[in-house]
């Protein structure tokens, strides 16, 4: 049976624990929100924690547009972002989060953003078997329609992880059936990246950044780390327009961490309108 507890966790302060007694998840409420811990209860955290504040952004954009909000900090763990990635994507989420407790989880809602007028929330529930459902929502609280945006769910995992996804095997005749997208800093001769023609894998090593994206038809990313298998499932909508050259999934790694990312199709939100992007997580021993 799922239990919901209030607790404190390291430098992150107040958190809500969601647990089935076997797996434990901690979600920050003084900042974020972030899923800052996910692992077996009493075991290791598979999430990255930026304990030394190595990854942050500050400077003129923040001082000019967001006085008093401070700079942006990755903090670590899982977060909700807006794509495409511009400076306004890095909205500082340093304020306390509103929490609505449920019988099997909670809803975590940030304050509306001053620059974009977008408000982010994540409803997180855990089933009795430990399956976690995350309903990411962005609402337009402004008076004008947004441009094209997508919901972008980033799970920042600790170093040492290895991720994979399957390539499409659909028979599309004369038309292409798969894509692989690379960022300018990704060295295609890097042996962290590998494909056998059926699946793609990316491995963490203590090296500079590497990122790739794809349209993953089965909406499934599998990550192996610390003797555990973490699976993230999400949608792939036929005919929809996705960011980053039609990517609904992306993997990123650098010397500190390993990111597992999913994206919704592009949408435009009228005032008061919301969009939702759902992920389903499982975590089991390898």
C-alpha positions as CSV (number, residue, x, y, z in Angstrom):
1,X,0.0,0.0,0.0
2,X,1.3,3.4,-1.0
3,X,2.4,5.7,1.9
4,X,2.8,9.5,1.8
5,X,5.2,11.0,4.4
6,X,6.6,14.5,5.1
7,X,10.3,14.5,5.6
8,X,13.6,16.4,5.2
9,X,16.4,15.5,2.8
10,X,19.9,16.9,3.0
11,X,20.4,20.4,1.5
12,X,17.1,20.2,-0.3
13,X,15.0,20.7,2.9
14,X,11.3,19.7,3.0
15,X,10.2,16.8,0.9
16,X,7.3,14.5,0.3
17,X,8.1,10.8,0.3
18,X,6.0,8.5,-1.8
19,X,6.7,4.8,-1.2
20,X,5.3,1.4,-1.7
21,X,7.5,0.1,1.1
22,X,10.0,-1.3,-1.5
23,X,10.7,1.8,-3.6
24,X,11.1,5.3,-2.3
25,X,10.7,8.6,-4.0
26,X,11.4,12.1,-2.5
27,X,10.0,15.2,-4.1
28,X,11.2,18.7,-3.0
29,X,8.7,21.3,-1.8
30,X,11.0,24.1,-0.6
31,X,12.2,24.5,-4.2
32,X,11.5,23.0,-7.6
33,X,9.7,20.7,-7.5
34,X,12.3,18.0,-8.2
35,X,12.1,14.2,-7.8
36,X,15.4,14.4,-5.9
37,X,15.5,10.8,-4.8
38,X,14.4,7.6,-6.4
39,X,15.6,4.1,-5.4
40,X,14.9,1.1,-3.3
41,X,13.9,2.1,0.2
42,X,17.1,2.3,2.3
43,X,19.2,1.9,-0.9
44,X,21.2,4.1,-3.2
45,X,19.7,7.1,-5.1
46,X,19.7,6.7,-8.9
47,X,19.2,10.5,-9.3
48,X,22.0,13.0,-9.7
49,X,22.3,15.5,-6.8
50,X,24.2,18.7,-7.5
51,X,25.5,19.0,-4.0
52,X,28.2,21.5,-5.0
53,X,26.0,23.6,-7.3
54,X,28.2,22.8,-10.3
55,X,25.4,23.4,-12.8
56,X,23.7,26.8,-12.7
57,X,22.9,29.9,-14.7
58,X,23.0,33.6,-13.6
59,X,23.8,37.0,-14.9
60,X,22.2,39.8,-16.9
61,X,19.1,37.9,-18.2
62,X,18.1,37.0,-14.6
63,X,19.0,40.3,-13.0
64,X,17.1,42.3,-15.7
65,X,14.0,40.1,-16.1
66,X,13.7,38.3,-12.8
67,X,14.9,40.6,-10.0
68,X,14.7,38.8,-6.6
69,X,14.3,35.4,-8.1
70,X,17.9,34.5,-8.1
71,X,19.7,32.3,-10.8
72,X,18.7,28.9,-12.1
73,X,20.1,25.8,-10.4
74,X,19.7,22.3,-11.8
75,X,19.5,20.9,-8.2
76,X,19.4,17.4,-9.7
77,X,16.7,14.8,-10.1
78,X,13.6,15.0,-12.3
79,X,12.1,18.3,-13.5
80,X,9.6,19.7,-16.0
81,X,10.8,22.2,-18.6
82,X,9.5,24.0,-21.7
83,X,10.9,23.2,-25.1
84,X,12.3,24.7,-27.4
85,X,15.3,25.6,-25.2
86,X,15.8,29.4,-24.8
87,X,17.0,31.5,-21.9
88,X,13.4,31.7,-20.6
89,X,13.4,27.9,-20.3
90,X,15.8,28.4,-17.4
91,X,13.3,30.0,-15.1
92,X,14.5,29.9,-11.5
93,X,12.4,27.5,-9.5
94,X,13.8,28.5,-6.1
95,X,10.5,29.2,-4.4
96,X,8.3,26.9,-2.2
97,X,5.9,24.6,-4.1
98,X,2.2,24.2,-3.4
99,X,1.4,20.6,-2.4
100,X,-1.9,18.7,-2.6
101,X,-1.7,15.4,-1.0
102,X,-3.5,12.4,-2.5
103,X,-4.1,8.9,-1.1
104,X,-1.5,7.5,-3.5
105,X,0.7,10.5,-4.2
106,X,0.6,14.3,-4.5
107,X,0.3,17.2,-6.9
108,X,3.2,19.7,-6.9
109,X,2.6,23.1,-8.4
110,X,5.0,26.0,-8.9
111,X,4.1,29.7,-9.0
112,X,3.4,31.1,-12.5
113,X,6.5,32.3,-14.4
114,X,6.8,36.1,-14.7
115,X,8.5,35.9,-18.1
116,X,6.3,33.3,-19.9
117,X,3.1,33.3,-17.7
118,X,3.3,29.5,-17.7
119,X,2.6,27.5,-14.6
120,X,4.0,24.0,-14.2
121,X,2.7,21.2,-12.0
122,X,3.4,17.5,-11.7
123,X,0.9,15.0,-10.3
124,X,2.8,11.9,-9.1
125,X,1.1,8.7,-8.0
126,X,2.5,5.3,-7.1
127,X,0.6,2.1,-7.5
128,X,0.8,-0.8,-5.0
129,X,3.3,-2.6,-7.3
130,X,5.6,0.5,-7.3
131,X,4.7,1.7,-10.8
132,X,4.9,5.5,-10.8
133,X,2.8,7.8,-13.0
134,X,3.9,11.4,-13.5
135,X,1.3,13.7,-15.1
136,X,3.3,16.8,-16.2
137,X,1.1,19.9,-16.8
138,X,1.8,23.4,-18.2
139,X,-1.0,26.0,-18.0
140,X,-1.0,29.3,-19.7
141,X,-2.0,31.9,-17.0
142,X,-1.3,34.8,-19.3
143,X,-3.7,36.9,-21.5
144,X,-2.2,35.9,-24.9
145,X,-1.8,32.6,-26.8
146,X,1.6,31.0,-26.5
147,X,3.8,30.2,-29.4
148,X,4.6,26.6,-30.1
149,X,5.9,24.8,-27.0
150,X,6.4,21.3,-25.9
151,X,6.5,19.7,-22.4
152,X,9.9,18.4,-21.7
153,X,10.4,15.9,-18.8
154,X,14.1,15.5,-17.8
155,X,15.3,12.8,-15.4
156,X,18.8,13.6,-14.3
157,X,20.4,10.4,-13.1
158,X,23.7,9.9,-11.3
159,X,26.8,9.1,-13.3
160,X,27.4,5.4,-14.1
161,X,24.1,4.9,-16.0
162,X,23.7,3.3,-19.4
163,X,20.6,4.0,-21.5
164,X,19.0,2.4,-24.5
165,X,16.0,2.6,-26.8
166,X,14.7,0.5,-29.7
167,X,14.8,1.6,-33.3
168,X,11.6,1.3,-35.4
169,X,11.2,-1.9,-37.4
170,X,8.1,-0.7,-39.2
171,X,7.9,-1.4,-42.9
172,X,7.3,2.1,-44.4
173,X,8.0,1.2,-48.0
174,X,9.6,4.1,-49.8
175,X,9.5,6.4,-46.7
176,X,12.0,6.5,-43.8
177,X,11.1,4.8,-40.6
178,X,13.7,6.1,-38.1
179,X,15.7,9.2,-37.2
180,X,18.8,9.9,-35.0
181,X,19.5,13.5,-34.1
182,X,22.9,14.7,-32.8
183,X,23.9,18.0,-31.1
184,X,26.9,20.0,-32.4
185,X,29.2,18.9,-29.5
186,X,28.4,15.1,-30.0
187,X,31.4,13.3,-31.5
188,X,30.0,10.4,-33.6
189,X,33.2,8.4,-33.1
190,X,32.7,8.5,-29.3
191,X,32.4,4.9,-28.1
192,X,29.8,5.8,-25.5
193,X,27.4,5.8,-28.4
194,X,26.6,2.4,-30.1
195,X,23.9,0.9,-32.3
196,X,23.5,-2.7,-33.5
197,X,20.8,-1.7,-36.0
198,X,18.0,-2.7,-33.7
199,X,18.6,-0.5,-30.7
200,X,20.8,2.5,-29.6
201,X,22.8,2.6,-26.4
202,X,24.6,5.5,-24.7
203,X,27.0,4.9,-21.8
204,X,28.2,7.2,-19.1
205,X,31.9,7.9,-18.9
206,X,33.9,10.7,-17.4
207,X,34.0,12.7,-20.6
208,X,32.7,15.9,-22.2
209,X,29.0,16.2,-23.2
210,X,27.3,13.9,-25.7
211,X,23.6,14.2,-26.7
212,X,21.4,12.3,-29.1
213,X,17.7,12.3,-29.8
214,X,15.2,10.1,-31.8
215,X,11.6,9.4,-32.5
216,X,11.1,6.3,-30.3
217,X,8.0,4.7,-31.6
218,X,7.4,2.4,-28.6
219,X,7.9,5.3,-26.2
220,X,10.3,3.4,-23.9
221,X,13.7,4.3,-22.5
222,X,15.6,1.7,-20.4
223,X,18.4,2.7,-18.0
224,X,20.6,0.4,-16.1
225,X,22.4,1.7,-13.1
226,X,23.5,0.6,-9.6
227,X,22.2,-2.9,-10.1
228,X,18.7,-1.6,-11.0
229,X,16.7,-1.2,-14.2
230,X,14.8,2.1,-14.5
231,X,12.2,2.2,-17.3
232,X,10.5,5.4,-18.5
233,X,7.4,5.1,-20.8
234,X,5.7,7.9,-22.7
235,X,3.7,8.7,-25.8
236,X,4.6,8.8,-29.5
237,X,1.8,10.4,-31.5
238,X,1.5,9.6,-35.2
239,X,1.5,12.7,-37.3
240,X,2.4,15.1,-34.5
241,X,5.2,17.7,-34.7
242,X,7.9,17.2,-32.1
243,X,10.8,19.4,-31.1
244,X,14.5,18.9,-32.1
245,X,13.9,17.4,-35.6
246,X,11.0,15.2,-34.5
247,X,12.4,13.8,-31.2
248,X,10.2,12.5,-28.5
249,X,13.2,11.0,-26.6
250,X,16.7,12.3,-25.9
251,X,19.7,11.1,-23.9
252,X,22.5,13.3,-22.6
253,X,25.6,12.7,-20.7
254,X,28.6,14.5,-19.3
255,X,31.2,14.0,-16.7
256,X,28.7,14.5,-13.8
257,X,25.4,12.9,-14.8
258,X,23.2,11.1,-17.3
259,X,19.9,12.6,-18.5
260,X,16.9,10.7,-19.7
261,X,14.4,13.0,-21.5
262,X,11.0,12.7,-23.1
263,X,9.0,15.4,-25.0
264,X,5.4,16.0,-25.9
265,X,4.3,17.1,-29.3
266,X,4.3,20.9,-29.9
267,X,1.2,22.7,-28.8
268,X,-0.1,26.3,-28.6
269,X,-2.0,27.2,-25.4
270,X,-4.8,29.8,-25.3
271,X,-5.2,31.8,-22.1
272,X,-6.3,29.4,-19.4
273,X,-5.5,26.3,-21.4
274,X,-3.3,23.4,-20.3
275,X,-1.3,20.6,-21.8
276,X,-0.4,17.3,-20.2
277,X,2.5,15.0,-20.8
278,X,2.5,11.6,-19.0
279,X,5.3,9.3,-18.1
280,X,5.1,5.9,-16.4
281,X,8.2,4.7,-14.4
282,X,9.2,1.3,-13.1
283,X,12.3,0.5,-11.0
284,X,13.3,-3.1,-10.4
285,X,16.4,-5.1,-9.5
286,X,18.5,-6.2,-12.5
